Amino acid sequence: MKSNFDKAKEKILSVILKSKVPEDYVHALNTLKWLLKLKPDADEALQLAAIAHDIERADEMRKVKRSSFNDYDKFKLEHAKNSAKILREILTNAGVDKSVIEDACRLVEKHETGGDKKSDLLKEADSISFFETNLPQYYKREGKDETLRRARWGYKRLSQKGKKIVKSIRYNDEELDELIKNL
C-alpha cells in the first residue's frame, strides 16, 4: 500500500507532466535530485516542495502570466504563491500530515527568495537545475538576450558552492558554454 507521501508525489508529477513547457517534468525531478545531493536526509516536506515548486506552470487555467508583470521578481513571487496554493490542494487531498503540508507550502512559497536554511536549500537546488536542465530549451524558446538576462538573475541567487557547480556544467553547444563561462 502506498504512503500518503508517495500518493502526493505521484499526483504532483502527473500534474507537471501536463505542462506545455517541455522541460518542466525533467526540471521537477532534477530539482529533487539536486536537493538530495545537497542534503541526502531531506525531509518529506522539502522533497515534495522540490518536485512541486513550479507546479502552477502546468495549470494553464491558473497559471500566472509573466506578461501581467512589469517586474520579474514580482512575477516570480506570484508564481511561487500560486504554486503553493495548488500544492496545498494536492497534499490535502492525498491525506498528507498537516505539518508536512504547511512546511512544503511555505517552502514552495519561498523557493524564489529563500530566507531560511530549508528554503535556501530549495532555491539552490532549483537554480542549479535550471542551468542543468532548463537553460538549453529556454535558449531555443527565448533567444540569447533573454536567456542571458535570466541566467544572470539565476546565477546571482546561488551560493558560492552553487556557482561552482553551475560553472562546471557543459552543454553540447559552444554558445551556451560561453554564456555560462561569462556569468
Z-matrix of the N, CA and C atoms (Angstrom, degrees):
N
C 1 1.456
C 2 1.532 1 109.90
N 3 1.320 2 116.31 1 134.95
C 4 1.458 3 121.55 2 -178.14
C 5 1.523 4 111.28 3 -75.76
N 6 1.312 5 114.65 4 143.48
C 7 1.467 6 120.07 5 174.99
C 8 1.531 7 108.88 6 -76.02
N 9 1.319 8 115.67 7 163.45
C 10 1.467 9 120.40 8 176.28
C 11 1.527 10 110.75 9 -61.92
N 12 1.317 11 116.76 10 -34.50
C 13 1.466 12 121.98 11 176.48
C 14 1.532 13 109.76 12 -60.30
N 15 1.337 14 117.06 13 -48.53
C 16 1.464 15 120.97 14 -179.85
C 17 1.527 16 112.05 15 -65.18
N 18 1.341 17 116.93 16 -39.48
C 19 1.467 18 120.50 17 177.01
C 20 1.525 19 110.52 18 -62.02
N 21 1.329 20 115.71 19 -43.91
C 22 1.461 21 120.09 20 -179.87
C 23 1.528 22 111.01 21 -64.26
N 24 1.309 23 116.02 22 -43.81
C 25 1.464 24 121.02 23 179.92
C 26 1.533 25 110.38 24 -60.21
N 27 1.326 26 116.92 25 -45.55
C 28 1.473 27 121.88 26 178.26
C 29 1.527 28 111.10 27 -60.53
N 30 1.324 29 116.76 28 -43.73
C 31 1.476 30 120.64 29 -179.08
C 32 1.531 31 110.14 30 -65.34
N 33 1.324 32 117.05 31 -44.74
C 34 1.466 33 120.57 32 178.54
C 35 1.526 34 110.12 33 -56.99
N 36 1.319 35 115.79 34 -49.00
C 37 1.465 36 119.96 35 -178.24
C 38 1.528 37 111.88 36 -65.66
N 39 1.331 38 117.62 37 -34.67
C 40 1.471 39 119.45 38 178.24
C 41 1.527 40 110.87 39 -67.27
N 42 1.323 41 117.73 40 -34.10
C 43 1.469 42 121.38 41 176.26
C 44 1.528 43 109.36 42 -68.84
N 45 1.315 44 117.35 43 -47.74
C 46 1.463 45 121.38 44 -177.83
C 47 1.529 46 111.47 45 -62.86
N 48 1.301 47 116.58 46 -33.23
C 49 1.466 48 121.47 47 179.01
C 50 1.533 49 111.76 48 -59.28
N 51 1.327 50 117.44 49 -22.99
C 52 1.467 51 122.26 50 -179.93
C 53 1.529 52 113.12 51 -84.84
N 54 1.307 53 118.03 52 -3.31
C 55 1.464 54 121.31 53 -177.76
C 56 1.522 55 111.32 54 -61.60
N 57 1.316 56 115.49 55 143.18
C 58 1.464 57 121.20 56 175.74
C 59 1.527 58 111.54 57 -79.52
N 60 1.338 59 116.39 58 -11.57
C 61 1.468 60 120.70 59 176.15
C 62 1.527 61 106.31 60 -87.36
N 63 1.342 62 117.33 61 111.37
C 64 1.466 63 120.25 62 -170.00
C 65 1.529 64 115.15 63 -59.00
N 66 1.309 65 118.31 64 -29.52
C 67 1.458 66 119.98 65 -176.51
C 68 1.529 67 114.12 66 -88.55
N 69 1.325 68 119.14 67 -3.62
C 70 1.471 69 120.73 68 -175.74
C 71 1.528 70 113.82 69 -59.24
N 72 1.323 71 117.62 70 -43.60
C 73 1.462 72 120.51 71 -178.17
C 74 1.531 73 110.51 72 -65.37
N 75 1.321 74 116.44 73 -46.74
C 76 1.469 75 121.12 74 178.99
C 77 1.530 76 109.56 75 -63.07
N 78 1.330 77 116.89 76 -40.04
C 79 1.474 78 120.86 77 179.72
C 80 1.531 79 110.98 78 -63.03
N 81 1.319 80 118.11 79 -40.47
C 82 1.468 81 121.08 80 178.60
C 83 1.526 82 110.56 81 -60.08
N 84 1.317 83 116.40 82 -48.69
C 85 1.469 84 120.43 83 179.68
C 86 1.523 85 111.67 84 -67.67
N 87 1.324 86 117.09 85 -37.00
C 88 1.455 87 121.15 86 -179.65
C 89 1.530 88 111.46 87 -70.35
N 90 1.318 89 117.16 88 -35.05
C 91 1.469 90 120.45 89 175.81
C 92 1.523 91 109.47 90 -62.88
N 93 1.327 92 116.69 91 -42.16
C 94 1.466 93 120.29 92 176.17
C 95 1.526 94 110.18 93 -62.65
N 96 1.320 95 117.10 94 -42.68
C 97 1.470 96 120.87 95 178.69
C 98 1.534 97 110.25 96 -57.94
N 99 1.338 98 116.93 97 -46.88
C 100 1.464 99 119.94 98 179.91
C 101 1.524 100 112.22 99 -67.19
N 102 1.318 101 116.33 100 -38.64
C 103 1.461 102 120.00 101 176.59
C 104 1.520 103 110.00 102 -56.95
N 105 1.337 104 116.44 103 -46.81
C 106 1.466 105 120.21 104 -178.29
C 107 1.526 106 112.54 105 -71.22
N 108 1.317 107 118.19 106 -25.16
C 109 1.469 108 120.25 107 172.80
C 110 1.526 109 110.10 108 -71.00
N 111 1.323 110 116.03 109 -39.71
C 112 1.462 111 120.90 110 -178.89
C 113 1.526 112 112.15 111 -77.18
N 114 1.340 113 115.84 112 -31.84
C 115 1.474 114 121.31 113 -179.15
C 116 1.531 115 108.87 114 -146.83
N 117 1.328 116 116.25 115 86.10
C 118 1.476 117 120.51 116 -176.08
C 119 1.528 118 114.46 117 -56.93
N 120 1.322 119 117.52 118 -26.05
C 121 1.462 120 120.39 119 -179.13
C 122 1.534 121 112.78 120 -99.80
N 123 1.336 122 116.84 121 27.52
C 124 1.473 123 120.43 122 -179.48
C 125 1.526 124 110.30 123 -55.28
N 126 1.320 125 116.22 124 136.73
C 127 1.459 126 120.74 125 -178.25
C 128 1.533 127 111.40 126 -76.02
N 129 1.324 128 116.15 127 173.72
C 130 1.461 129 121.54 128 -176.97
C 131 1.519 130 112.52 129 -59.21
N 132 1.320 131 117.29 130 -42.49
C 133 1.470 132 120.36 131 -178.83
C 134 1.523 133 110.70 132 -60.21
N 135 1.306 134 116.85 133 -44.53
C 136 1.461 135 121.24 134 -179.83
C 137 1.532 136 110.87 135 -66.30
N 138 1.315 137 117.39 136 -40.20
C 139 1.466 138 120.42 137 178.59
C 140 1.532 139 111.35 138 -65.98
N 141 1.311 140 117.17 139 -43.03
C 142 1.469 141 120.40 140 177.99
C 143 1.528 142 110.56 141 -64.53
N 144 1.317 143 116.50 142 -40.68
C 145 1.469 144 120.35 143 178.04
C 146 1.528 145 111.03 144 -63.49
N 147 1.319 146 116.61 145 -37.01
C 148 1.466 147 120.32 146 -179.18
C 149 1.528 148 111.24 147 -62.15
N 150 1.306 149 117.34 148 -43.17
C 151 1.468 150 117.90 149 -178.70
C 152 1.531 151 112.55 150 -80.85
N 153 1.332 152 117.65 151 -23.89
C 154 1.476 153 120.65 152 -174.15
C 155 1.525 154 114.82 153 -102.25
N 156 1.316 155 118.70 154 -0.23
C 157 1.467 156 119.91 155 -170.79
C 158 1.524 157 114.35 156 -58.01
N 159 1.321 158 119.18 157 -28.03
C 160 1.471 159 122.49 158 179.72
C 161 1.525 160 112.82 159 -112.72
N 162 1.311 161 117.83 160 21.42
C 163 1.464 162 121.57 161 -171.53
C 164 1.522 163 113.58 162 -58.68
N 165 1.301 164 117.83 163 -29.58
C 166 1.460 165 119.43 164 -177.07
C 167 1.527 166 112.26 165 -64.33
N 168 1.321 167 117.57 166 -22.77
C 169 1.472 168 119.68 167 178.92
C 170 1.522 169 111.72 168 -66.99
N 171 1.317 170 117.59 169 -19.18
C 172 1.463 171 121.71 170 -179.48
C 173 1.527 172 112.37 171 -87.22
N 174 1.307 173 117.47 172 -8.21
C 175 1.460 174 122.09 173 -177.87
C 176 1.532 175 108.48 174 -108.24
N 177 1.324 176 116.22 175 92.35
C 178 1.469 177 121.33 176 -174.72
C 179 1.526 178 112.89 177 -58.19
N 180 1.310 179 117.80 178 -31.35
C 181 1.468 180 121.05 179 -178.42
C 182 1.537 181 112.07 180 -73.50
N 183 1.331 182 117.05 181 -31.12
C 184 1.469 183 120.58 182 -175.53
C 185 1.525 184 113.17 183 -111.55
N 186 1.304 185 116.62 184 0.47
C 187 1.459 186 122.56 185 -176.31
C 188 1.539 187 111.55 186 -62.70
N 189 1.326 188 115.14 187 135.83
C 190 1.464 189 120.91 188 175.73
C 191 1.528 190 107.12 189 -77.01
N 192 1.323 191 116.32 190 128.09
C 193 1.463 192 121.46 191 -178.26
C 194 1.532 193 110.31 192 -91.04
N 195 1.301 194 115.78 193 124.77
C 196 1.467 195 121.26 194 179.20
C 197 1.524 196 111.12 195 -59.20
N 198 1.320 197 116.68 196 -35.07
C 199 1.466 198 121.12 197 -178.64
C 200 1.533 199 112.84 198 -64.25
N 201 1.331 200 117.34 199 -14.36
C 202 1.468 201 121.12 200 178.79
C 203 1.523 202 112.82 201 -82.14
N 204 1.335 203 117.29 202 -2.56
C 205 1.464 204 121.37 203 -174.71
C 206 1.535 205 110.93 204 -126.82
N 207 1.322 206 115.19 205 135.44
C 208 1.468 207 120.39 206 173.35
C 209 1.523 208 110.65 207 -82.07
N 210 1.314 209 116.26 208 -26.79
C 211 1.464 210 122.78 209 -175.16
C 212 1.529 211 109.21 210 -108.19
N 213 1.340 212 116.92 211 121.45
C 214 1.457 213 122.00 212 -177.24
C 215 1.527 214 111.64 213 -62.43
N 216 1.330 215 118.12 214 -39.87
C 217 1.465 216 121.04 215 179.87
C 218 1.535 217 111.50 216 -64.32
N 219 1.319 218 117.26 217 -37.68
C 220 1.476 219 119.89 218 177.22
C 221 1.524 220 110.25 219 -66.66
N 222 1.325 221 116.85 220 -40.75
C 223 1.456 222 120.80 221 175.40
C 224 1.527 223 110.15 222 -57.49
N 225 1.337 224 116.86 223 -47.16
C 226 1.466 225 120.96 224 -178.01
C 227 1.536 226 111.21 225 -63.78
N 228 1.330 227 117.71 226 -36.57
C 229 1.470 228 120.59 227 177.96
C 230 1.530 229 110.97 228 -65.12
N 231 1.325 230 117.01 229 -42.93
C 232 1.463 231 120.58 230 178.34
C 233 1.523 232 110.88 231 -66.27
N 234 1.319 233 115.97 232 -39.91
C 235 1.472 234 121.31 233 176.30
C 236 1.535 235 109.75 234 -57.60
N 237 1.317 236 116.99 235 -45.17
C 238 1.466 237 121.60 236 -178.84
C 239 1.531 238 111.19 237 -65.94
N 240 1.315 239 117.27 238 -43.25
C 241 1.479 240 120.88 239 178.34
C 242 1.526 241 110.65 240 -61.90
N 243 1.313 242 116.01 241 -43.19
C 244 1.459 243 120.36 242 -178.64
C 245 1.525 244 111.13 243 -66.80
N 246 1.326 245 116.77 244 -40.75
C 247 1.466 246 120.33 245 176.70
C 248 1.526 247 110.60 246 -61.29
N 249 1.325 248 117.05 247 -40.83
C 250 1.471 249 121.32 248 179.00
C 251 1.534 250 111.21 249 -63.72
N 252 1.308 251 115.74 250 -38.76
C 253 1.473 252 120.45 251 179.35
C 254 1.533 253 110.49 252 -64.18
N 255 1.311 254 116.69 253 -45.34
C 256 1.467 255 121.21 254 179.10
C 257 1.535 256 110.25 255 -65.42
N 258 1.326 257 116.14 256 -42.06
C 259 1.464 258 120.23 257 178.61
C 260 1.521 259 110.86 258 -60.87
N 261 1.323 260 117.65 259 -42.09
C 262 1.472 261 121.23 260 -179.52
C 263 1.534 262 110.30 261 -56.50
N 264 1.319 263 117.21 262 -43.09
C 265 1.466 264 121.37 263 179.30
C 266 1.529 265 110.94 264 -61.64
N 267 1.313 266 116.05 265 -45.66
C 268 1.474 267 120.61 266 -178.67
C 269 1.522 268 111.18 267 -64.06
N 270 1.321 269 116.28 268 -46.78
C 271 1.469 270 120.25 269 -177.15
C 272 1.522 271 111.41 270 -67.04
N 273 1.316 272 116.34 271 -38.40
C 274 1.470 273 120.54 272 178.12
C 275 1.530 274 109.65 273 -63.85
N 276 1.326 275 116.65 274 -46.81
C 277 1.470 276 120.92 275 179.73
C 278 1.530 277 112.18 276 -64.64
N 279 1.327 278 117.41 277 -27.51
C 280 1.472 279 121.19 278 179.33
C 281 1.528 280 112.06 279 -83.64
N 282 1.344 281 117.20 280 -5.10
C 283 1.457 282 120.70 281 178.58
C 284 1.523 283 114.57 282 76.88
N 285 1.325 284 116.29 283 23.09
C 286 1.465 285 120.92 284 178.95
C 287 1.530 286 109.23 285 -67.85
N 288 1.307 287 116.40 286 144.83
C 289 1.468 288 122.96 287 179.30
C 290 1.534 289 110.53 288 -53.65
N 291 1.336 290 115.66 289 138.11
C 292 1.475 291 121.10 290 -176.84
C 293 1.525 292 113.33 291 -56.34
N 294 1.316 293 117.36 292 -38.01
C 295 1.471 294 119.24 293 -179.15
C 296 1.534 295 111.16 294 -67.34
N 297 1.322 296 116.57 295 -35.11
C 298 1.473 297 120.65 296 176.81
C 299 1.526 298 109.31 297 -69.63
N 300 1.331 299 116.78 298 -41.40
C 301 1.468 300 120.58 299 177.38
C 302 1.519 301 110.34 300 -58.37
N 303 1.325 302 115.96 301 -50.13
C 304 1.471 303 119.80 302 -177.71
C 305 1.527 304 111.23 303 -59.94
N 306 1.310 305 116.47 304 -45.22
C 307 1.467 306 120.39 305 -178.06
C 308 1.528 307 111.23 306 -67.88
N 309 1.324 308 117.61 307 -45.51
C 310 1.472 309 120.75 308 -179.49
C 311 1.525 310 110.83 309 -61.68
N 312 1.317 311 117.05 310 -43.27
C 313 1.471 312 120.37 311 -179.59
C 314 1.526 313 111.51 312 -68.34
N 315 1.311 314 116.81 313 -38.17
C 316 1.470 315 120.06 314 175.94
C 317 1.522 316 109.97 315 -62.13
N 318 1.318 317 116.74 316 -43.02
C 319 1.465 318 120.88 317 179.85
C 320 1.528 319 111.78 318 -63.69
N 321 1.324 320 116.95 319 -43.63
C 322 1.468 321 119.95 320 177.77
C 323 1.524 322 109.92 321 -62.68
N 324 1.321 323 116.61 322 -41.76
C 325 1.461 324 119.81 323 179.46
C 326 1.531 325 112.17 324 -62.48
N 327 1.325 326 116.87 325 -27.93
C 328 1.473 327 121.01 326 -178.12
C 329 1.530 328 113.28 327 -104.25
N 330 1.333 329 118.24 328 7.06
C 331 1.465 330 119.45 329 -173.21
C 332 1.528 331 114.04 330 -66.36
N 333 1.296 332 117.98 331 -19.03
C 334 1.469 333 120.27 332 178.51
C 335 1.525 334 112.41 333 -88.39
N 336 1.324 335 116.64 334 -23.82
C 337 1.463 336 120.23 335 -173.82
C 338 1.523 337 114.35 336 -115.81
N 339 1.323 338 117.54 337 -24.79
C 340 1.461 339 120.45 338 -176.17
C 341 1.516 340 110.38 339 68.47
N 342 1.321 341 115.27 340 -152.12
C 343 1.458 342 119.56 341 178.27
C 344 1.519 343 114.12 342 129.48
N 345 1.330 344 117.24 343 -14.68
C 346 1.460 345 122.07 344 174.19
C 347 1.525 346 106.54 345 -147.62
N 348 1.329 347 116.84 346 172.12
C 349 1.475 348 120.17 347 -173.46
C 350 1.527 349 113.42 348 -54.18
N 351 1.330 350 115.95 349 -49.51
C 352 1.461 351 118.98 350 -175.37
C 353 1.531 352 112.12 351 -69.30
N 354 1.321 353 117.44 352 -44.08
C 355 1.469 354 118.16 353 -179.44
C 356 1.528 355 111.12 354 -71.40
N 357 1.323 356 117.66 355 -30.37
C 358 1.473 357 120.34 356 174.13
C 359 1.526 358 110.43 357 -64.79
N 360 1.315 359 116.39 358 -38.64
C 361 1.466 360 121.61 359 178.63
C 362 1.530 361 110.77 360 -65.08
N 363 1.316 362 117.04 361 -42.87
C 364 1.454 363 121.24 362 177.42
C 365 1.528 364 110.71 363 -64.48
N 366 1.308 365 117.02 364 -43.82
C 367 1.470 366 121.19 365 177.84
C 368 1.526 367 110.72 366 -58.88
N 369 1.321 368 116.35 367 -41.46
C 370 1.466 369 122.33 368 179.27
C 371 1.533 370 111.32 369 -64.08
N 372 1.331 371 116.95 370 -48.14
C 373 1.465 372 120.88 371 179.81
C 374 1.529 373 110.50 372 -62.98
N 375 1.313 374 117.22 373 -42.32
C 376 1.459 375 122.75 374 177.89
C 377 1.531 376 110.80 375 -61.27
N 378 1.311 377 116.33 376 -45.06
C 379 1.465 378 120.99 377 -177.83
C 380 1.523 379 111.55 378 -65.93
N 381 1.312 380 116.85 379 -45.58
C 382 1.472 381 120.21 380 178.32
C 383 1.526 382 109.37 381 -61.19
N 384 1.318 383 116.47 382 -43.59
C 385 1.457 384 120.62 383 -179.88
C 386 1.521 385 111.87 384 -62.94
N 387 1.324 386 117.37 385 -37.42
C 388 1.469 387 118.93 386 176.51
C 389 1.530 388 109.91 387 -55.40
N 390 1.311 389 115.77 388 -47.70
C 391 1.466 390 119.45 389 -178.69
C 392 1.526 391 111.34 390 -66.88
N 393 1.316 392 117.04 391 -39.96
C 394 1.462 393 119.64 392 -176.68
C 395 1.524 394 112.88 393 -74.13
N 396 1.318 395 118.00 394 -41.29
C 397 1.472 396 119.78 395 -172.52
C 398 1.525 397 114.96 396 -112.70
N 399 1.308 398 119.32 397 -33.31
C 400 1.460 399 121.30 398 -172.47
C 401 1.526 400 114.12 399 -90.41
N 402 1.307 401 117.06 400 -34.06
C 403 1.458 402 120.48 401 -170.15
C 404 1.531 403 114.19 402 -54.23
N 405 1.324 404 121.16 403 -46.72
C 406 1.468 405 119.23 404 -179.29
C 407 1.540 406 113.30 405 -59.60
N 408 1.327 407 117.11 406 -43.94
C 409 1.469 408 120.27 407 178.64
C 410 1.530 409 110.73 408 -68.76
N 411 1.306 410 116.83 409 -39.17
C 412 1.463 411 121.86 410 178.17
C 413 1.525 412 109.43 411 -59.29
N 414 1.315 413 116.07 412 -43.86
C 415 1.467 414 122.32 413 179.54
C 416 1.537 415 110.68 414 -60.79
N 417 1.313 416 117.06 415 -45.22
C 418 1.474 417 120.84 416 179.06
C 419 1.521 418 111.17 417 -62.67
N 420 1.316 419 116.31 418 -38.74
C 421 1.460 420 121.91 419 -176.16
C 422 1.524 421 112.72 420 -80.01
N 423 1.340 422 116.59 421 -40.62
C 424 1.460 423 120.68 422 -169.35
C 425 1.530 424 114.91 423 -106.99
N 426 1.326 425 117.95 424 -17.22
C 427 1.462 426 120.17 425 179.80
C 428 1.518 427 112.95 426 89.47
N 429 1.315 428 114.61 427 172.11
C 430 1.464 429 121.92 428 -172.46
C 431 1.527 430 114.06 429 -64.05
N 432 1.333 431 117.65 430 -50.25
C 433 1.474 432 120.17 431 -174.82
C 434 1.524 433 112.37 432 -62.96
N 435 1.329 434 116.70 433 -46.11
C 436 1.467 435 119.92 434 179.72
C 437 1.525 436 110.54 435 -66.51
N 438 1.329 437 117.10 436 -38.84
C 439 1.461 438 120.18 437 179.10
C 440 1.522 439 110.39 438 -64.22
N 441 1.304 440 116.84 439 -40.84
C 442 1.462 441 120.11 440 177.97
C 443 1.526 442 110.79 441 -63.38
N 444 1.340 443 117.25 442 -42.62
C 445 1.470 444 120.91 443 178.05
C 446 1.527 445 109.68 444 -60.98
N 447 1.339 446 116.41 445 -47.34
C 448 1.469 447 120.77 446 -178.44
C 449 1.526 448 111.30 447 -66.62
N 450 1.321 449 116.88 448 -38.76
C 451 1.471 450 120.62 449 179.28
C 452 1.526 451 110.18 450 -64.89
N 453 1.309 452 117.64 451 -42.14
C 454 1.479 453 120.39 452 178.31
C 455 1.516 454 110.63 453 -63.23
N 456 1.316 455 116.34 454 -42.25
C 457 1.464 456 120.85 455 178.41
C 458 1.530 457 109.94 456 -60.52
N 459 1.327 458 117.01 457 -47.15
C 460 1.462 459 121.31 458 -178.88
C 461 1.516 460 113.40 459 -68.86
N 462 1.319 461 116.72 460 -37.27
C 463 1.468 462 121.18 461 -178.86
C 464 1.523 463 110.67 462 -66.78
N 465 1.309 464 115.84 463 -37.98
C 466 1.468 465 121.49 464 -179.81
C 467 1.527 466 111.59 465 -62.40
N 468 1.317 467 117.63 466 -27.35
C 469 1.478 468 122.99 467 -178.45
C 470 1.518 469 112.75 468 -76.12
N 471 1.322 470 116.93 469 -17.15
C 472 1.460 471 121.56 470 -172.65
C 473 1.526 472 113.47 471 -79.27
N 474 1.322 473 115.39 472 151.82
C 475 1.463 474 121.59 473 170.32
C 476 1.528 475 107.58 474 -73.68
N 477 1.304 476 117.37 475 173.34
C 478 1.466 477 120.28 476 176.61
C 479 1.528 478 110.97 477 -61.08
N 480 1.322 479 116.50 478 -40.09
C 481 1.467 480 120.67 479 177.96
C 482 1.529 481 110.17 480 -62.23
N 483 1.310 482 116.50 481 -44.59
C 484 1.459 483 121.46 482 178.87
C 485 1.518 484 112.21 483 -62.62
N 486 1.321 485 116.28 484 -39.26
C 487 1.477 486 120.87 485 178.35
C 488 1.524 487 110.52 486 -63.31
N 489 1.318 488 117.04 487 -39.34
C 490 1.478 489 120.27 488 177.25
C 491 1.520 490 110.68 489 -63.68
N 492 1.324 491 116.39 490 -42.04
C 493 1.464 492 120.85 491 179.38
C 494 1.533 493 109.49 492 -61.44
N 495 1.322 494 116.25 493 -47.64
C 496 1.466 495 120.38 494 -178.92
C 497 1.525 496 110.93 495 -62.30
N 498 1.319 497 117.06 496 -41.93
C 499 1.469 498 120.13 497 -179.84
C 500 1.533 499 111.74 498 -63.66
N 501 1.331 500 117.28 499 -21.01
C 502 1.470 501 120.35 500 -179.85
C 503 1.535 502 112.85 501 -87.94
N 504 1.333 503 117.43 502 -8.23
C 505 1.459 504 121.09 503 -179.70
C 506 1.528 505 109.15 504 -72.46
N 507 1.325 506 115.40 505 135.95
C 508 1.465 507 121.59 506 177.60
C 509 1.515 508 109.03 507 -124.19
N 510 1.333 509 115.03 508 140.25
C 511 1.459 510 122.58 509 179.53
C 512 1.525 511 108.09 510 -111.52
N 513 1.289 512 116.76 511 167.46
C 514 1.463 513 121.50 512 173.23
C 515 1.527 514 108.74 513 -89.48
N 516 1.338 515 115.34 514 42.59
C 517 1.457 516 121.01 515 -175.70
C 518 1.535 517 108.05 516 -153.42
N 519 1.308 518 116.98 517 115.48
C 520 1.474 519 120.77 518 -177.13
C 521 1.521 520 112.53 519 -61.35
N 522 1.345 521 117.01 520 -36.44
C 523 1.469 522 120.05 521 179.72
C 524 1.526 523 111.08 522 -62.96
N 525 1.329 524 116.88 523 -43.01
C 526 1.464 525 120.07 524 179.15
C 527 1.521 526 110.77 525 -68.35
N 528 1.329 527 117.44 526 -40.29
C 529 1.466 528 120.24 527 176.56
C 530 1.528 529 110.40 528 -59.67
N 531 1.313 530 116.11 529 -41.82
C 532 1.471 531 121.47 530 179.49
C 533 1.528 532 110.82 531 -66.76
N 534 1.325 533 115.93 532 -40.51
C 535 1.467 534 120.47 533 178.47
C 536 1.526 535 110.53 534 -58.27
N 537 1.331 536 117.08 535 -47.06
C 538 1.463 537 121.55 536 -179.59
C 539 1.534 538 110.58 537 -67.06
N 540 1.287 539 116.30 538 -40.65
C 541 1.466 540 121.42 539 -179.39
C 542 1.534 541 111.15 540 -59.13
N 543 1.318 542 117.03 541 -34.11
C 544 1.464 543 121.85 542 -175.51
C 545 1.531 544 115.33 543 -95.97
N 546 1.317 545 117.07 544 12.56
C 547 1.478 546 118.97 545 177.57
C 548 1.519 547 110.37 546 -69.75
